[in-house]
Amino acid sequence: MEKNIKFPVIDLSKLNGKERDQTMALIEDACQNWGFFELVNHGLPYDLMDNIERMTKEHYKKHMEQKFKEMLRSKGLDTLETEVQDIDWESTLYLRHLPQSNLYDIPDMSNEYRLAMKEFGKRLENLAEELLDLLCENLGLEKGYLKKVFHGTTGPTFATKVSNYPPCPKPEMIKGLRAHTDAGGLILLFQDDKVSGLQLLKDGDWVDVPPLKHSIVINLGDQLEVITNGKYKSVMHRVMTQKEGNRMSIASFYNPGSDAEISPATSLVDKDSKYPSFVFDDYMKLYAGLKFQPKEPRFEAMKNAEAAADLNPVAAVETF
């Protein structure tokens, strides 16, 4: 069942005026009850966003559209006679910003596109860190706590997944992206403002994330659920295919460093926490094979691994 519910849209510019407390309360409510919210007046230059959108669509048309069509044929998806549940109707390009950029390793990217993506990535990185401090404020954590946890020994990881969801002749047969929660920390999405498709699961219903011009959609990953001891939640979401229109999605993931030690913040735990403590890279190894399954068994598996390590550290090292 799909439902029309008022999705949280937050004007970030109001943090600088008399509506700061109200705006912080909206962010808190969105983090607790939605796991998603949409930012407007976030400070990213609109002309930069327009250029990124133009070049992203040009790059897909010129360098990726034909490859996508060839992939469909090779996997027998050009006819879609039966429902497909193990492949996504998605064309992707992966860009890494931190700890080391791969922008100059990506073939076929114009220099203009690279430079724009470099600037866009840096501005999103700054926005992510600003948002993490706002979450700290709402959680009663010291400023910089979440950034410090994410830092590990070499700094956070930050990457961008550039996706295109081309028109699909039979949307009922395949998803653009199957339902999942995100493994990492904070996700910042610049999505198409004309072609919809992103939905999140709220109270058992699939809710559309509205496409708004020049907005940035924020969602929380599994790591923030663990660190906040479940006060904030990562939420299942998916992308529906459409018969018409090519949907652009540029999702940037501000994640912990690979060796970052993740655990519930002490001040947010009353007694024992139901959430595990682990090294982020270990969680990612588990997530890689279980992305499209519920998060709870992943948390339980990490908790069991933690318990095994406490009982027999040598055996645990050999297991991994």
C-alpha positions in Angstrom: 0.0 0.0 0.0 1.3 3.5 -0.9 0.2 6.5 1.2 0.5 10.2 0.9 1.9 11.6 4.1 3.5 15.0 4.6 7.2 14.3 4.1 9.5 16.4 6.3 11.0 19.4 4.3 13.4 21.5 6.3 14.6 25.1 5.5 18.2 25.0 6.7 18.5 28.8 6.5 16.1 29.2 9.4 18.8 27.9 11.7 20.3 31.4 11.6 17.1 33.2 12.9 14.4 33.2 15.5 13.1 29.9 14.1 16.2 28.0 15.1 14.6 26.0 17.9 11.7 25.0 15.8 14.0 24.0 12.9 16.1 21.9 15.3 12.9 20.2 16.5 11.9 19.4 13.0 15.3 17.8 12.4 14.9 15.8 15.6 11.5 14.6 14.7 12.6 13.6 11.2 15.6 11.6 12.6 13.5 9.8 15.1 10.3 9.1 13.1 11.4 9.1 9.5 15.1 8.5 9.0 14.8 10.9 6.1 14.2 14.6 5.5 14.6 17.0 2.6 16.7 20.2 2.9 16.0 23.4 1.1 18.1 26.6 1.4 21.1 24.4 2.3 23.8 26.7 0.9 24.9 24.7 -2.2 25.0 27.1 -5.2 22.1 26.4 -7.5 24.2 27.1 -10.6 26.6 24.3 -9.5 23.7 21.9 -9.0 22.3 22.8 -12.4 25.6 22.2 -14.1 26.1 18.9 -12.3 22.6 17.8 -13.4 23.3 18.8 -17.0 26.7 17.1 -17.2 25.4 14.0 -15.4 22.6 13.5 -18.0 25.0 14.3 -20.9 27.6 11.8 -19.6 24.9 9.1 -19.3 23.6 9.7 -22.8 27.0 9.8 -24.4 28.9 7.1 -22.5 26.6 4.9 -20.5 23.2 4.5 -22.2 24.4 2.1 -24.8 26.2 0.0 -22.2 23.0 -0.2 -20.2 21.0 -1.4 -23.2 23.7 -4.0 -23.8 23.5 -5.2 -20.2 19.8 -5.6 -20.5 20.2 -7.8 -23.6 23.0 -9.8 -22.0 20.9 -10.6 -18.9 17.7 -11.2 -20.9 16.0 -8.2 -19.4 15.0 -6.5 -22.7 11.7 -8.4 -22.7 10.8 -8.7 -19.0 8.4 -11.6 -19.3 8.5 -12.5 -15.6 9.2 -10.6 -12.4 12.8 -10.0 -11.6 13.9 -9.8 -8.0 17.7 -10.2 -8.1 18.8 -7.3 -10.4 18.2 -3.6 -10.4 17.1 -1.4 -13.4 20.0 1.0 -12.8 23.0 2.4 -14.5 25.7 3.5 -12.0 29.0 5.4 -11.8 31.0 5.3 -8.6 33.1 8.3 -7.5 35.4 8.3 -4.4 36.4 11.5 -2.7 37.9 10.4 0.6 40.3 9.2 1.8 41.7 9.4 -1.8 39.9 10.6 -4.9 39.4 8.5 -8.0 37.9 11.3 -10.1 40.9 11.4 -12.4 40.8 7.6 -12.9 37.2 7.6 -14.3 37.3 7.2 -18.1 35.3 9.4 -20.4 34.6 12.1 -17.8 35.2 15.6 -19.2 37.5 17.8 -17.3 34.6 20.2 -16.7 32.5 17.4 -15.2 35.5 16.3 -13.0 36.1 19.8 -11.6 32.4 20.3 -11.0 32.1 17.0 -9.2 35.2 17.8 -7.1 33.6 21.1 -6.0 30.2 19.5 -5.4 31.8 16.7 -3.4 33.6 19.2 -1.2 30.5 21.2 -0.5 28.5 18.1 0.3 31.3 17.0 2.7 31.0 20.3 4.5 27.3 20.0 4.6 27.5 16.5 6.0 29.8 17.6 8.8 27.5 20.5 9.6 24.6 18.2 9.8 26.4 15.7 12.1 27.1 18.6 14.5 23.4 19.5 14.4 22.6 15.8 15.3 25.1 16.0 18.1 23.3 19.1 19.5 19.9 17.4 19.4 21.3 14.2 21.0 23.1 16.1 23.8 26.5 14.9 22.6 29.5 17.2 22.5 30.1 19.1 19.3 32.3 17.0 17.0 31.5 13.7 18.7 30.1 12.0 15.5 32.9 13.4 13.3 35.4 12.0 15.8 33.8 8.6 15.8 33.7 8.5 12.0 37.3 9.6 11.7 39.0 6.4 12.8 42.8 6.8 12.2 42.7 8.0 8.6 39.5 10.1 8.4 36.0 9.3 7.1 35.2 7.7 3.8 33.2 9.8 1.4 31.9 8.6 -2.0 29.2 9.4 -4.6 27.1 6.9 -6.5 25.8 8.5 -9.7 22.7 6.6 -10.9 20.4 6.8 -13.8 17.1 4.9 -13.9 16.0 4.8 -17.6 12.4 4.3 -18.7 11.2 0.8 -18.1 8.5 -0.8 -20.4 7.1 -3.0 -17.5 7.7 -1.2 -14.2 5.7 -3.9 -12.3 8.3 -6.5 -13.2 11.5 -4.9 -11.8 12.6 -2.3 -9.3 15.0 0.5 -10.1 16.7 -0.4 -6.8 15.5 -3.0 -4.4 14.5 -2.2 -0.8 17.4 -1.8 1.6 18.8 0.3 4.4 22.1 2.1 3.8 25.1 0.6 5.7 27.0 3.8 6.4 26.5 7.1 8.2 24.8 10.1 6.5 23.6 10.1 2.9 23.0 13.3 0.9 21.0 12.9 -2.3 20.6 15.2 -5.2 17.7 13.7 -7.1 15.8 14.5 -10.3 13.2 17.1 -9.7 10.9 15.9 -12.6 11.0 12.1 -12.5 10.0 10.5 -9.2 10.6 7.0 -7.9 12.3 7.1 -4.5 10.1 5.7 -1.7 10.7 4.9 2.0 8.9 2.5 4.3 7.0 4.2 7.1 4.7 2.5 9.5 4.2 -0.4 7.0 3.4 1.9 4.0 5.6 3.0 1.1 5.8 6.8 1.0 7.0 8.9 -1.9 10.0 11.2 -1.4 8.9 14.3 -3.3 11.2 15.5 -6.0 11.8 19.2 -5.3 14.0 21.5 -7.4 17.4 22.2 -5.8 16.8 20.2 -2.7 19.1 17.7 -0.9 17.5 14.6 0.6 19.1 13.3 3.7 18.8 9.8 5.1 20.4 8.1 8.0 22.5 4.9 7.7 22.9 1.9 10.0 25.9 3.4 11.7 23.9 6.3 13.1 21.2 3.9 14.4 23.9 2.0 16.3 25.7 5.1 17.6 22.4 6.7 18.8 21.4 3.4 20.4 18.3 3.2 18.3 17.1 6.8 19.0 17.5 7.5 15.3 16.7 4.8 12.8 17.9 3.8 9.3 14.9 3.1 7.1 14.2 0.8 4.3 13.9 2.6 0.9 13.6 1.6 -2.7 13.5 3.1 -6.2 10.5 2.3 -8.4 10.9 2.2 -12.2 8.9 4.4 -14.4 7.5 4.0 -18.0 8.6 7.5 -19.0 11.5 9.7 -18.1 15.1 9.0 -17.1 15.6 9.6 -13.3 18.9 11.0 -12.2 20.1 10.2 -8.7 23.4 11.5 -7.2 23.8 10.0 -3.7 26.8 10.9 -1.6 27.8 8.7 1.4 29.6 10.3 4.3 30.7 7.1 6.1 33.1 6.2 8.9 36.7 5.3 8.1 37.3 1.6 7.5 39.0 1.2 10.9 36.5 3.4 12.9 35.2 1.7 16.0 31.5 2.0 16.1 29.4 1.6 19.3 26.5 3.2 21.0 27.4 6.5 22.6 27.8 5.9 26.4 25.5 8.8 27.3 22.7 7.4 25.2 22.8 4.0 26.9 20.8 3.5 30.2 21.8 -0.1 30.9 22.8 -2.7 28.4 22.5 -1.8 24.7 20.9 -4.1 22.2 23.3 -2.7 19.6 26.7 -4.2 18.9 30.2 -2.6 18.9 32.4 -3.3 15.9 34.9 -2.0 13.4 33.1 -0.4 10.4 35.0 -2.4 7.8 33.8 -5.7 9.4 30.2 -4.5 9.2 30.7 -3.6 5.5 32.0 -7.1 4.7 28.9 -8.5 6.2 26.6 -6.0 4.5 28.0 -6.7 1.1 26.2 -10.0 1.0 23.1 -9.0 2.9 22.3 -5.5 1.6 18.8 -6.4 0.5 17.8 -8.1 3.7 16.6 -6.6 7.0 19.2 -4.9 9.1 18.3 -6.6 12.4 20.0 -9.9 11.6 23.1 -7.9 10.6 23.2 -6.2 14.0 22.7 -9.5 15.7 25.5 -11.2 13.7 27.9 -8.3 14.7 26.8 -8.7 18.3 27.4 -12.4 18.2 30.9 -11.8 16.7 31.5 -9.3 19.5 30.6 -11.9 22.1 32.8 -14.5 20.5 35.7 -12.1 20.5 35.2 -11.4 24.2 35.2 -15.1 24.9 38.0 -16.2 22.7 39.9 -13.4 20.9 42.4 -15.7 19.2 39.7 -17.8 17.6 37.8 -14.7 16.6 40.9 -13.4 14.7 41.3 -16.7 12.9 37.6 -16.7 12.0 37.9 -13.4 10.2 
